[in-house]
Amino acid sequence: MIYLDSETVYNNYYNLINTTNIISIRDLFKTQHNPSLWIIIKDLLRHYKHNLTLVKIKAHTINSRHNEVDAYIKNSHNNINDIFPTNLSFSHLDTSNFIPTWNNYIIETNLRRFIRLTTRIYSLEKFFNLNRNSKYHMLDLQWDITFEYINSQTEDETYFTTNHFLHKVKWQKIQRLIEELPTIEHLKKSLYDVYRNILCVHCKKKKETFQYVWTCKYNKKFMKTIIKEAINLISESQNITWKVTRIHLQHF
């Protein structure tokens, strides 16, 4: 008899030994954690008789034996000298002809989630290594929040339809990220003869660069409104009292 507080392990085990509900290898690969270990367990249960009972207890509950084992495991993990390498052999499995690996490491998570994660990391690496993004290499950016903003969807938007307006909105977000809005100075790179003597379209005094778009005196009032509304939105969503609003607005 084994006492445990993991509902996932408890459910997976009893699904395996349930003769009325046959669990396939494909089902095991869909498990969220350690699918390869569950394949080994399935193979062992198939070949050996067992009389093992799992007892599910509530997590963080008062159970002397469970707490004793839990403390022992935590102490063992914290002590490197008590950790011994374990090599699992999958060559003699009858239930599966292969075990998915990545760079000779066994994949210990859901396969679909792993493929999605590696694809996103690969795409981020390609994007991050572009010459135009070299300025971000030394900055501590929250890329998860950045891409959440870029990929944010409206209520009517789905992943299976193409909307030209929403595509344009997303492209404008990316343009702001890589600082390539169609400013006069940026247009000079491709059509210099056309825009050679043209300055800021608002003040007619300075060159219209990406930075100057946000600091031009003709845009100050508009920018103050945007900053104030953004601070109010964040304050409401996070339930935070912003006492530095005036400090931020004084920069414009």
Secondary structure, 3 states (H helix, E strand, C coil): CEEECCHHHHHHHHHHHCCCCCCCHHHHHCCCECHHHHHHHHHHHHHCCCCCCEEECCCCCCCHHHHHHHHHHHHHHHCHHHCCCCCCCCCCCCCCCCCCEECCEECCECHHHHHHHHHHHHHHHHHHCCHHHHHHCCCCCCHHHHHHHHCCCCCCCCCCCCCHHHHHHHHHHHHHHCCCCCCHHHHCCCCHHHHCCCCCCCCCCCCCCHHHHHHCHHHHHHHHHHHHHHHHHHHHHHCCCCCCHHHHHCCC
